[in-house]
Amino acid sequence: MKNKKKFKLIFLVISIFLINNNLYSQTYSINETGTNLYEIENKSSSGLYISVKNDSLTLSKKENVDLKWRKTNLPDGYFYLDFVSGKNDNKRLLATSYLGARLTKTGIEGKNDDVRWRMQPANGEDWFYLEHKTSGRYLSKQDNKLVLVEKKNLSDKSMWKLNLKKIDLTSIQSPIIMMGNDKTGFRDPAVVYHEGIFYMYYSLVTTEEDENIYWHVAYSKSEDLVSWTDPVIITPKDQNKNFGSPGNVIRFNDEWVLCMQTYVIPGYNRKDKLRFGNKDCRIWITRSKDLENWSEPEMLQVKGKGIDPGKMIDAYLVEDKDEKGKWWWFYKQNGASYSYSYDLKNWTYEGHTEAGENVCVWVEDDEYYMMHSPKMGVGILKSKNLKNWIEVDKNNVLGQEDWGHWAGQRVTAGFVIDLRNNPNIGKYLLFYHGQGPAPKTTEIINSGTDLGIAWSDDFINWNWPGQNNKTKRKDEDAQK
């Protein structure tokens, strides 16, 4: 009983210390907003950090070394430390009771106490001891190796600092983060931040050699919002489907769910006059365990089974602010229509409100906020009950007047992700696509559109790369 009281007292003291330390005042778990990335520094060695070379642990200087570690908090006060390499070949820090530390593949070993650590403060400084759960020993530096030592042997070599690795938004040189060309268009972005990686899904519109036009859903990844991987297409090539306009990604029943539309334009060719999706456009979902491999798309009957839904596009999912497990599906029809479901299979139609296309909905301060796209720019509405909406911000077009050719026709399809409470970023991020110049034609709608980025502290006043400079869509100006 005395040991239990002693443990509770120690845990309380540690908790108070962590709360008073800005760097560790917030806890994060794996969810759609991601986890923390750190560089683990050793006090006894000037500027040496735990790194990995050829699957072996070592201490290295910062230069030309990948030092990122992901800290995943656990309910019992311990956490995992995963090495996050550029190849996404993640390994977990493992320790044995006596020999020291090494790497192991993540997975079932994550349930083993040998991969659990916690921080014990060192003399009230910013430095900590990393305690190993199984042995009660502490991680320490010996020569250039990592070993475990008993408490009586603690020294500067056993003291560590977890330096938060923040994303530097000022390193983004252009508002254009993905650029189309005369055969390719990027449209309708949707982003999820998970385990230190941004996954951006979007409509990828391509013109083939026979001049036929196809829509796809594709994704790219980034760790820093500067460098993005090449597009990976996740939907079939079929003009009778033409999947596109991914709305957002949610976590549902231990898997990821991505909502999207079909934009049916059979036989559409670059030489044709401008055509839009026909009456057969519907909304769909696809599922994934890892955000990269997706299931066969499922069409949803969001107005109820057996009811002809009519043409609908631009899907978006948001959980009810008052009733956990109740999901609202927004879609473009008669303004913005919405239905609800508890299982993402059986739906009840609720109503609609006046709004533009490409809605993005989130909850803040017990109110729903909706970003939507009128004919020009993006606007924001808010509501307490999804029925009565008030205009918060009208027709924000960011810096479009200075962006010239690349967004001269339209700034649209805004997607907001709230990462203010994630210390890696600390902002709202806005993703959107730019289109231009006027007038609308088959060529302009289906090629040359670009994806852009901005950020904000309040989702009203936005900053973007090169904000004080006029940014045109010439390759030499937009390349990063």
C-alpha positions in Angstrom: 0.0 0.0 0.0 2.9 2.4 0.9 4.5 1.7 -2.5 1.2 2.6 -4.3 1.0 5.9 -2.4 4.6 6.6 -3.1 4.1 5.9 -6.8 1.0 8.2 -6.9 3.0 11.0 -5.2 5.9 10.6 -7.7 3.4 10.6 -10.6 1.7 13.8 -9.3 5.0 15.6 -8.9 6.0 14.7 -12.5 2.6 15.7 -13.8 2.8 19.1 -12.1 6.3 19.6 -13.5 5.2 18.7 -17.0 2.2 21.0 -16.9 4.5 23.9 -15.9 6.9 23.3 -18.7 5.7 24.8 -22.0 7.4 22.2 -24.1 5.5 19.3 -22.5 2.3 20.9 -21.4 0.2 19.1 -24.0 -0.3 15.4 -24.6 -1.2 14.0 -28.0 -2.2 10.6 -29.2 -2.4 9.1 -32.7 -5.4 10.6 -34.4 -6.3 12.6 -37.4 -4.3 15.5 -36.2 -1.0 13.6 -35.9 1.6 13.2 -33.2 4.7 15.0 -32.1 8.1 14.8 -33.8 11.2 15.3 -31.7 15.0 15.3 -31.9 16.5 13.6 -28.8 19.6 15.5 -27.7 22.2 14.2 -25.2 23.5 16.7 -22.6 27.0 15.4 -22.1 27.9 15.7 -25.8 27.7 19.0 -27.5 25.0 18.9 -30.2 24.7 15.0 -30.4 21.3 13.4 -31.1 20.1 9.9 -31.2 20.1 8.8 -34.8 20.1 5.6 -36.8 22.7 4.2 -39.2 22.2 0.9 -41.0 19.5 0.0 -38.5 21.9 0.6 -35.6 21.5 3.3 -32.9 24.2 5.9 -32.6 24.7 9.6 -31.7 25.2 12.1 -34.5 25.4 15.7 -35.3 22.5 17.4 -37.1 24.1 17.9 -40.4 22.8 15.5 -43.1 21.3 13.1 -40.6 17.6 12.2 -40.2 16.9 12.6 -36.5 13.1 12.6 -36.2 11.5 10.5 -33.4 7.8 10.2 -32.9 6.5 10.2 -29.3 3.3 8.3 -28.9 1.7 8.7 -25.4 0.1 5.9 -23.6 -2.7 6.0 -20.9 -0.3 4.7 -18.2 2.0 7.7 -18.5 4.6 5.9 -20.6 5.2 6.4 -24.3 6.7 4.8 -27.4 9.6 6.3 -29.3 9.6 5.5 -33.1 12.3 6.5 -35.5 10.7 8.2 -38.5 12.9 7.9 -41.5 12.5 9.6 -44.9 11.6 6.2 -46.3 8.9 5.8 -43.7 10.6 2.7 -42.5 9.7 3.2 -38.9 11.4 1.4 -36.1 10.8 1.5 -32.4 13.3 2.1 -29.6 13.6 -1.1 -27.6 15.7 -1.9 -24.5 16.7 -5.0 -22.6 17.1 -5.0 -18.9 20.9 -5.0 -18.9 22.4 -4.8 -22.4 21.2 -1.4 -23.6 19.0 -0.1 -26.4 18.4 -1.2 -30.0 15.7 -0.9 -32.7 12.9 -3.2 -33.4 10.1 -3.3 -36.0 6.9 -1.7 -34.7 3.9 -4.0 -34.3 3.2 -6.7 -31.7 6.3 -5.6 -29.8 4.4 -2.4 -29.1 2.5 -4.3 -26.4 5.8 -5.2 -24.7 7.0 -3.2 -21.7 10.5 -3.3 -23.2 9.5 -0.5 -25.6 7.8 1.7 -23.1 9.6 4.8 -21.7 8.8 7.8 -19.6 10.5 11.1 -18.7 11.8 11.8 -15.2 12.8 15.4 -14.6 16.5 16.1 -13.8 16.9 18.7 -11.1 14.2 20.9 -12.3 15.9 21.6 -15.6 14.8 21.2 -19.2 16.6 17.9 -19.2 15.1 14.5 -18.4 16.1 11.0 -17.7 14.4 8.4 -20.0 13.2 5.6 -17.7 12.7 2.1 -19.1 9.5 0.4 -17.8 10.7 -3.2 -17.5 14.0 -2.7 -15.7 13.5 0.7 -14.0 16.8 1.7 -15.5 17.7 4.8 -17.5 19.0 5.3 -21.0 22.6 6.6 -21.0 25.5 7.3 -23.3 28.6 5.2 -23.1 31.2 6.1 -25.6 29.0 6.3 -28.7 26.6 3.6 -27.6 23.3 3.7 -25.7 23.1 1.6 -22.6 20.9 1.3 -19.5 22.2 2.3 -16.1 20.9 2.2 -12.5 19.7 5.3 -10.7 22.9 5.5 -8.6 24.9 5.8 -11.9 23.0 8.7 -13.4 25.1 11.6 -14.8 25.0 14.1 -17.6 25.4 11.2 -20.0 22.0 10.0 -18.9 20.2 13.3 -19.4 18.2 14.0 -22.6 16.1 16.7 -24.1 13.3 16.1 -26.5 13.5 19.1 -28.9 10.2 19.6 -30.7 10.8 19.6 -34.5 8.4 22.3 -35.8 7.4 22.8 -39.4 8.8 26.1 -40.7 5.9 27.6 -42.7 8.2 30.4 -43.8 10.3 27.9 -45.7 7.4 27.5 -48.2 8.4 29.9 -51.1 5.2 29.9 -53.2 1.5 29.6 -52.5 1.5 26.9 -55.2 2.4 23.6 -53.6 1.4 21.4 -56.6 1.3 22.8 -60.1 -0.7 21.6 -63.1 0.3 21.8 -66.7 -1.3 21.7 -70.2 -2.3 18.1 -69.7 -2.9 17.9 -65.9 -5.1 19.7 -63.4 -5.0 19.5 -59.6 -8.3 20.3 -57.8 -10.3 19.9 -54.6 -7.7 19.2 -51.9 -8.5 17.3 -48.7 -5.7 16.8 -46.1 -5.1 14.6 -43.0 -2.1 14.9 -40.8 -1.1 11.6 -39.2 2.1 10.5 -37.5 4.1 13.4 -38.7 3.0 13.1 -42.4 0.5 15.2 -44.4 -1.6 13.1 -46.7 -3.2 15.3 -49.4 -6.0 13.8 -51.5 -7.2 15.7 -54.5 -8.9 15.5 -57.9 -6.3 14.7 -60.5 -7.6 15.5 -64.0 -5.6 14.1 -66.9 -5.8 14.5 -70.7 -4.6 11.3 -72.4 -2.9 10.9 -75.8 -6.2 10.5 -77.6 -7.3 13.8 -75.9 -9.9 12.0 -73.7 -10.2 13.6 -70.3 -10.3 11.5 -67.1 -10.9 12.4 -63.4 -9.2 10.4 -60.6 -8.7 10.6 -56.8 -5.0 10.7 -56.1 -2.8 11.5 -53.1 0.6 12.9 -52.3 2.6 13.0 -49.0 4.8 15.5 -47.3 6.6 15.9 -44.0 7.3 19.6 -44.3 4.7 21.0 -46.7 7.4 21.9 -49.1 8.3 18.6 -50.8 5.4 16.5 -52.0 5.6 13.0 -53.4 4.4 12.2 -57.0 0.7 11.5 -57.3 -0.6 8.0 -56.5 -4.0 7.3 -58.1 -6.4 5.3 -55.9 -9.5 5.1 -58.1 -10.2 3.4 -61.5 -9.8 5.1 -64.8 -13.4 5.2 -66.1 -15.3 8.2 -67.7 -18.5 6.6 -66.5 -17.4 7.1 -62.9 -14.7 9.8 -63.0 -14.0 9.7 -59.2 -13.0 13.1 -57.8 -13.5 15.8 -55.2 -12.4 14.0 -52.1 -14.1 15.8 -49.2 -12.2 14.7 -46.1 -10.9 11.7 -44.2 -12.4 10.5 -40.9 -11.5 7.8 -38.4 -14.4 5.3 -38.1 -14.3 1.8 -36.5 -10.5 1.4 -36.5 -10.2 2.4 -40.1 -9.9 5.5 -42.3 -12.8 6.6 -44.4 -12.5 8.9 -47.4 -15.5 10.5 -49.0 -15.7 11.5 -52.6 -17.9 11.9 -55.7 -18.2 10.6 -59.2 -18.2 13.2 -61.9 -19.7 11.3 -64.8 -18.9 12.7 -68.3 -18.9 9.8 -70.8 -16.8 10.3 -73.9 -15.4 13.6 -72.8 -12.7 14.9 -75.1 -10.4 17.9 -75.1 -11.9 19.0 -78.4 -15.4 19.1 -77.0 -17.2 22.2 -75.7 -17.2 22.6 -71.9 -19.3 19.9 -70.2 -19.9 19.2 -66.6 -20.9 16.0 -64.7 -24.2 14.6 -65.7 -27.3 13.5 -63.6 -25.6 10.3 -62.6 -23.0 12.0 -60.3 -23.2 10.4 -56.9 -21.2 10.4 -53.6 -19.1 7.5 -52.4 -16.7 6.3 -49.7 -13.6 4.2 -49.7 -11.8 2.6 -46.6 -8.2 2.1 -45.6 -6.1 0.8 -42.7 -3.0 2.9 -43.6 -4.1 5.9 -45.7 -2.4 4.5 -48.8 -4.2 1.3 -49.8 -7.9 1.9 -50.3 -10.9 -0.4 -50.8 -13.3 -0.6 -53.7 -15.5 2.5 -53.6 -19.0 2.2 -52.1 -21.9 4.4 -53.3 -24.1 5.7 -50.5 -27.8 6.2 -50.5 -27.8 9.4 -48.4 -31.4 10.2 -48.9 -32.6 6.8 -47.8 -32.7 3.4 -49.5 -34.8 3.2 -52.6 -35.0 6.9 -53.0 -33.7 8.5 -56.2 -31.1 10.9 -54.9 -30.6 13.0 -58.0 -27.3 14.6 -59.0 -25.0 15.3 -56.0 -21.3 16.1 -55.7 -18.7 17.5 -53.2 -19.1 15.2 -50.2 -18.0 16.0 -46.6 -18.3 14.1 -43.3 -18.4 15.6 -39.8 -19.3 14.1 -36.4 -22.2 15.7 -34.5 -21.0 18.1 -31.9 -23.5 16.9 -29.3 -24.0 13.2 -30.1 -20.8 11.1 -30.5 -21.2 8.4 -33.2 -23.7 10.4 -35.2 -22.2 11.5 -38.5 -23.4 14.2 -40.9 -22.9 14.0 -44.6 -22.9 17.3 -46.5 -23.1 17.4 -50.3 -23.8 19.9 -53.1 -27.5 19.8 -53.9 -29.9 22.6 -53.5 -27.1 24.6 -51.9 -25.6 22.4 -49.2 -27.8 19.4 -48.3 -27.1 17.1 -45.3 -28.1 13.7 -44.1 -27.1 11.7 -40.9 -26.1 8.2 -40.1 -24.7 6.1 -37.2 -23.1 3.4 -39.3 -22.3 5.2 -42.6 -24.7 2.8 -44.3 -28.2 3.8 -43.3 -28.9 7.5 -43.9 -31.7 9.9 -43.1 -32.1 13.1 -45.1 -32.4 16.2 -42.9 -32.5 19.3 -45.1 -30.4 21.9 -46.9 -29.0 25.5 -46.6 -27.9 28.1 -49.0 -24.2 27.7 -49.7 -21.7 27.3 -52.5 -19.9 24.2 -53.4 -17.0 22.2 -51.9 -18.1 22.7 -48.3 -15.8 22.0 -45.4 -17.4 21.7 -41.9 -15.8 21.7 -38.5 -16.8 22.3 -34.8 -15.4 25.0 -32.6 -16.7 26.6 -29.4 -19.9 24.5 -29.6 -20.8 25.8 -33.1 -20.5 24.4 -36.6 -18.4 26.4 -39.1 -18.7 25.9 -42.8 -16.2 27.1 -45.4 -17.9 27.0 -48.9 -17.1 28.3 -52.4 -19.4 30.8 -54.0 -18.8 31.9 -57.6 -15.6 33.6 -56.5 -13.4 32.9 -53.4 -14.3 31.2 -50.2 -16.8 32.2 -47.6 -17.5 31.1 -44.0 -20.8 30.4 -42.3 -21.6 29.3 -38.7 -24.5 27.6 -37.0 -25.5 26.1 -33.6 -28.0 23.6 -35.0 -27.2 23.1 -38.8 -30.4 24.8 -39.7 -29.8 28.5 -39.1 -26.6 29.8 -40.6 -24.9 33.2 -40.1 -22.3 34.6 -42.4 -18.9 35.1 -40.7 -16.7 36.0 -43.6 -17.7 36.7 -47.2 -15.8 36.0 -50.3 -12.2 35.8 -49.0 -10.0 35.5 -52.1 -6.7 35.7 -50.2 -4.0 37.4 -52.4 -5.7 36.6 -55.7 -5.3 40.1 -57.0 -1.5 39.7 -56.9 -1.4 36.1 -58.1 -2.2 36.9 -61.7 -2.4 34.2 -64.2 -2.5 31.0 -62.1 -5.6 32.0 -60.0 -7.0 34.8 -62.1 -10.3 33.0 -62.8 -11.0 31.6 -59.4 -9.8 30.7 -55.9 -12.0 27.8 -54.7 -12.5 24.5 -52.9 -11.1 25.6 -49.6 -10.2 22.9 -47.1 -9.4 23.9 -43.5 -7.6 21.7 -41.0 -7.2 22.9 -37.4 -3.7 22.2 -36.2 -3.4 24.9 -33.6 -3.1 22.4 -30.7 -0.4 20.4 -32.5 2.9 22.0 -31.5 4.5 20.9 -34.8 2.4 23.5 -36.6 0.3 25.6 -34.3 -2.0 27.1 -37.0 -5.1 26.6 -39.1 -4.0 25.4 -42.5 -6.0 26.2 -45.7 -5.6 24.2 -48.9 -7.5 25.2 -52.1 -7.1 25.3 -55.8 -6.5 28.2 -58.2 -7.9 28.3 -61.7 -7.5 30.8 -64.5 -7.6 32.8 -66.5 -11.3 33.5 -67.5 -13.4 32.5 -69.3 -14.2 28.9 -68.4 -13.4 26.4 -71.2 -12.8 22.7 -71.4 -9.1 23.4 -71.4 -9.1 25.8 -68.4 -11.3 23.6 -66.2 -9.4 20.4 -66.9 -5.8 21.4 -67.0 -3.4 24.0 -65.5 -5.2 24.2 -62.1 -2.9 24.2 -59.1 -3.1 23.5 -55.4 -2.3 26.3 -52.9 -1.7 26.8 -49.2 -2.3 29.5 -46.6 -2.3 29.6 -42.7 -4.1 31.5 -40.0 -4.5 31.9 -36.2 -8.2 32.6 -36.5 -9.4 31.2 -39.9 -10.3 34.7 -41.0 -7.0 36.5 -41.5 -4.7 34.4 -43.6 -1.0 34.4 -44.4 0.6 32.7 -47.4 4.0 32.3 -49.0 5.3 35.5 -50.6 2.5 37.5 -49.1 4.3 40.8 -49.6 5.4 40.0 -53.2 3.3 39.7 -56.3 3.2 36.0 -57.2 2.5 35.0 -60.8 2.2 31.5 -62.2 5.3 31.6 -64.3 7.5 28.5 -63.7 10.5 30.5 -62.7 8.5 32.4 -60.1 6.6 29.4 -58.6 9.3 26.8 -58.4 10.5 26.2 -54.9 
